Amino acid sequence: MDTFTESNPARVLIADDHPIFRQGLRLVIEKNPVVEVVAEAENGESALVQIRYLKPDLVFLDIAMPDQDGLSVLELLRAENNPIRVIMMTSYHEQAYLNRSMDLDVSGYLLKDNSRDDINQCLEQVLQGGTYISPSFSQGNLCIPRDLSGFDQLDELLTEKELQVLALVARFMTSKEIARKLNISYRTVQNHRAHIAQKLGLRGIHQLSRFARKNLETLRQFDADESETPE
């Protein structure tokens, strides 16, 4: 986990198509002494190019942008296995956007009309490795995943195949891709995912992928490099 200081600040990119909003957000977050805004982008294509070139530590990413929207940008980054921390921003109070953002492992999700205090709280939590969801959204169904510190005997809790599936989930592989890699059926993968979530006490359709991503390094030891024999 990176530790950011005044001498080693978090390098931040702001991507939003409204210059006045970008300027206001920059003024707010740059008051944090461990933050340095290294670039701004006014559309999705520019954001993607700059993220790949500058490799910032954190991106404030607007969902609704021209050329490519924020979710499309994030999907491409995750397909490249880019683990960059992302705070997604939106003016829309739509659960579907939140759900998709959670699936793509965002670190923060903010409504753009949130107060300065909410922005600062989100920034602090994300820089410390946490997850922040706008208080404007009900969090009753959002279970922020645990790390593996409480699962020292994970290989005793899950079967070998379940561990392999979980490791591949951590790499953003879909159930169909996992099925092909492990040479098992799609339905078998879905069953494994359900059993894993039940054993780990994870509830909600997004939580298994978030748990897996949070523990990517630990799960690498269970990653299957070659296809397995069909079950």
C-alpha positions as CSV (number, residue, x, y, z in Angstrom):
1,M,0.0,0.0,0.0
2,D,1.4,3.4,-1.0
3,T,2.0,5.9,1.7
4,F,1.6,9.5,0.5
5,T,3.4,12.4,2.1
6,E,4.2,16.0,1.3
7,S,7.5,14.9,-0.2
8,N,5.8,12.0,-2.0
9,P,2.3,13.3,-2.9
10,A,-0.4,11.3,-4.6
11,R,-0.4,12.3,-8.3
12,V,-4.0,13.0,-9.3
13,L,-5.7,13.5,-12.7
14,I,-9.1,15.2,-12.9
15,A,-11.3,14.2,-15.9
16,D,-14.5,16.2,-16.4
17,D,-15.8,18.1,-19.4
18,H,-16.9,21.2,-17.4
19,P,-13.9,23.5,-16.9
20,I,-15.5,25.4,-14.0
21,F,-16.2,22.2,-12.1
22,R,-12.6,20.9,-12.8
23,Q,-11.2,24.2,-11.5
24,G,-13.4,24.1,-8.3
25,L,-12.5,20.5,-7.6
26,R,-8.8,21.2,-8.1
27,L,-9.0,24.0,-5.6
28,V,-10.6,21.7,-3.1
29,I,-8.3,18.7,-3.4
30,E,-5.1,20.6,-3.7
31,K,-5.6,22.0,-0.2
32,N,-4.6,18.5,0.9
33,P,-0.8,18.7,1.4
34,V,-0.2,15.1,0.2
35,V,-2.0,15.7,-3.2
36,E,-0.6,17.0,-6.5
37,V,-2.8,17.5,-9.5
38,V,-0.6,16.5,-12.5
39,A,-3.2,16.8,-15.3
40,E,-6.7,17.6,-16.3
41,A,-8.8,16.0,-19.1
42,E,-11.9,17.3,-20.8
43,N,-13.1,14.1,-22.4
44,G,-12.7,10.4,-22.0
45,E,-10.2,9.9,-24.8
46,S,-7.8,12.5,-23.4
47,A,-8.2,11.0,-19.9
48,L,-7.3,7.5,-21.2
49,V,-4.2,8.8,-23.0
50,Q,-3.0,10.8,-20.1
51,I,-3.6,8.0,-17.6
52,R,-1.6,5.6,-19.7
53,Y,1.2,8.1,-20.2
54,L,1.4,9.9,-16.8
55,K,0.4,6.9,-14.6
56,P,-1.2,8.9,-11.8
57,D,-2.0,7.4,-8.5
58,L,-5.6,8.5,-8.5
59,V,-8.2,9.7,-11.0
60,F,-11.3,11.7,-10.4
61,L,-13.4,10.4,-13.4
62,D,-16.7,11.9,-14.5
63,I,-19.2,9.3,-15.8
64,A,-20.7,11.6,-18.5
65,M,-18.0,12.8,-20.9
66,P,-17.7,13.2,-24.7
67,D,-15.8,10.8,-26.9
68,Q,-15.7,8.1,-24.2
69,D,-17.7,8.2,-20.9
70,G,-16.0,7.5,-17.6
71,L,-17.3,3.9,-17.4
72,S,-15.9,3.1,-20.8
73,V,-12.5,4.5,-19.8
74,L,-12.5,2.5,-16.6
75,E,-13.5,-0.7,-18.5
76,L,-10.6,-0.3,-20.8
77,L,-8.2,0.3,-17.9
78,R,-9.4,-2.7,-16.1
79,A,-9.1,-4.8,-19.2
80,E,-5.4,-3.8,-19.2
81,N,-5.2,-4.9,-15.6
82,N,-4.5,-1.3,-14.6
83,P,-5.1,-1.2,-10.8
84,I,-5.3,2.7,-10.6
85,R,-7.5,4.1,-7.9
86,V,-10.6,5.8,-9.3
87,I,-13.1,8.1,-7.7
88,M,-16.1,8.1,-10.0
89,M,-18.2,11.3,-10.2
90,T,-21.7,11.8,-11.5
91,S,-24.7,14.2,-11.5
92,Y,-27.1,11.2,-11.8
93,H,-28.6,9.5,-8.8
94,E,-28.8,6.2,-10.7
95,Q,-28.2,2.9,-8.9
96,A,-27.2,1.2,-12.2
97,Y,-24.2,3.5,-12.5
98,L,-23.1,2.8,-9.0
99,N,-23.5,-0.9,-9.5
100,R,-21.4,-0.9,-12.6
101,S,-18.8,1.3,-11.0
102,M,-18.5,-1.1,-8.0
103,D,-18.1,-4.0,-10.5
104,L,-15.2,-2.2,-11.9
105,D,-13.6,-1.7,-8.5
106,V,-13.8,2.0,-8.0
107,S,-12.4,3.3,-4.8
108,G,-14.9,6.2,-4.5
109,Y,-18.3,7.2,-5.8
110,L,-19.3,10.8,-5.5
111,L,-22.3,12.9,-6.5
112,K,-21.1,16.1,-8.0
113,D,-23.3,18.2,-5.8
114,N,-21.7,16.8,-2.7
115,S,-20.2,19.2,-0.2
116,R,-16.5,20.1,0.1
117,D,-16.4,18.0,3.3
118,D,-17.7,14.9,1.5
119,I,-15.0,15.4,-1.2
120,N,-12.3,15.7,1.4
121,Q,-13.5,12.7,3.3
122,C,-13.7,10.6,0.2
123,L,-10.1,11.7,-0.8
124,E,-8.7,10.9,2.6
125,Q,-10.3,7.5,2.7
126,V,-9.3,6.5,-0.8
127,L,-5.7,7.6,-0.2
128,Q,-5.6,5.4,2.8
129,G,-6.7,2.4,0.8
130,G,-10.4,2.5,1.7
131,T,-13.6,2.8,-0.2
132,Y,-16.0,5.8,0.0
133,I,-19.6,5.9,-1.3
134,S,-21.5,9.1,-1.4
135,P,-23.8,9.3,1.7
136,S,-26.5,10.3,-0.7
137,F,-26.8,6.7,-1.6
138,S,-28.2,4.2,0.8
139,Q,-25.4,1.8,1.8
140,G,-27.6,-0.8,3.3
141,N,-26.8,-3.3,0.5
142,L,-23.2,-2.3,0.1
143,C,-20.9,-4.6,2.1
144,I,-17.3,-3.2,1.6
145,P,-15.2,-6.4,1.4
146,R,-12.7,-7.5,4.0
147,D,-9.1,-8.3,3.3
148,L,-7.7,-11.8,3.8
149,S,-6.2,-11.1,7.2
150,G,-9.0,-13.0,8.8
151,F,-8.5,-16.0,6.5
152,D,-5.1,-17.4,7.3
153,Q,-6.4,-20.9,6.3
154,L,-8.1,-19.8,3.1
155,D,-7.0,-23.0,1.4
156,E,-8.9,-25.0,4.1
157,L,-12.0,-22.9,3.8
158,L,-12.2,-23.1,0.0
159,T,-11.7,-26.0,-2.4
160,E,-8.8,-25.9,-4.9
161,K,-11.1,-25.1,-7.8
162,E,-12.8,-22.4,-5.8
163,L,-9.5,-20.8,-5.1
164,Q,-8.6,-20.9,-8.8
165,V,-11.9,-19.3,-9.7
166,L,-11.4,-16.6,-7.1
167,A,-7.9,-15.9,-8.3
168,L,-9.2,-15.4,-11.9
169,V,-12.1,-13.2,-10.7
170,A,-9.3,-11.0,-9.2
171,R,-8.0,-10.6,-12.8
172,F,-11.3,-9.2,-14.0
173,M,-12.1,-12.3,-15.9
174,T,-15.8,-12.9,-16.6
175,S,-17.5,-16.2,-15.8
176,K,-17.4,-17.2,-19.5
177,E,-13.6,-16.5,-19.7
178,I,-13.0,-18.4,-16.4
179,A,-15.0,-21.4,-17.8
180,R,-12.8,-21.5,-20.9
181,K,-9.6,-21.2,-19.0
182,L,-10.4,-23.9,-16.5
183,N,-12.2,-26.0,-19.1
184,I,-15.4,-26.2,-17.1
185,S,-19.0,-25.1,-17.8
186,Y,-20.3,-21.6,-17.3
187,R,-22.9,-22.9,-14.9
188,T,-20.1,-24.6,-12.8
189,V,-18.3,-21.3,-12.6
190,Q,-21.4,-19.6,-11.4
191,N,-22.0,-22.3,-8.8
192,H,-18.4,-21.9,-7.6
193,R,-18.8,-18.1,-7.3
194,A,-22.0,-18.5,-5.2
195,H,-20.3,-21.1,-2.9
196,I,-17.3,-18.8,-2.4
197,A,-19.4,-15.8,-1.6
198,Q,-21.4,-17.9,0.9
199,K,-18.3,-19.3,2.6
200,L,-16.7,-15.8,2.9
201,G,-19.9,-14.1,4.0
202,L,-20.1,-11.8,1.0
203,R,-23.5,-10.5,0.1
204,G,-24.5,-8.6,-3.1
205,I,-23.6,-9.2,-6.7
206,H,-20.6,-7.0,-6.7
207,Q,-18.9,-8.1,-3.5
208,L,-17.0,-11.2,-4.7
209,S,-15.2,-9.2,-7.4
210,R,-14.3,-6.4,-5.0
211,F,-13.1,-8.9,-2.4
212,A,-11.0,-10.7,-5.0
213,R,-9.5,-7.4,-6.4
214,K,-8.7,-6.2,-2.8
215,N,-6.7,-9.4,-2.2
216,L,-5.1,-9.8,-5.7
217,E,-1.6,-10.3,-4.4
218,T,-2.6,-13.0,-1.9
219,L,-4.6,-14.8,-4.5
220,R,-1.8,-15.0,-7.1
221,Q,-0.5,-18.2,-5.5
222,F,-3.8,-19.9,-6.5
223,D,-3.8,-18.6,-10.1
224,A,-4.1,-21.4,-12.7
225,D,-1.6,-20.9,-15.5
226,E,-2.9,-23.7,-17.6
227,S,-6.3,-25.2,-18.3
228,E,-7.6,-27.8,-16.0
229,T,-9.2,-31.2,-16.7
230,P,-13.0,-30.9,-17.1
231,E,-15.1,-31.5,-14.0
